[in-house]
Amino acid sequence: MKQLFFVAVGIVIGFAVAHQVANTRGGARFFADVNARTKAFADAVADGYKSRDAELRTDA
């Protein structure tokens, strides 16, 4: 139970630090870059899934 408490405290501290960093000019650029890369990756995965799904449906 003690470990769970420390994990929760660590998460809260992490969010607080990330919020403070995001308020800086460099932090905002960093998080914008991370968001763009994450969106590009998610879009690539979704496109691959849709492509494979269409391929499997035409073979069935």
Number of C-alpha atoms within 10 A of each C-alpha: 6 7 8 9 10 11 12 12 12 12 12 12 12 12 12 12 11 13 13 12 15 16 10 11 9 11 15 15 12 14 14 13 12 12 12 12 12 12 12 12 12 12 12 12 12 12 12 12 12 12 12 12 11 11 11 10 9 8 6 5
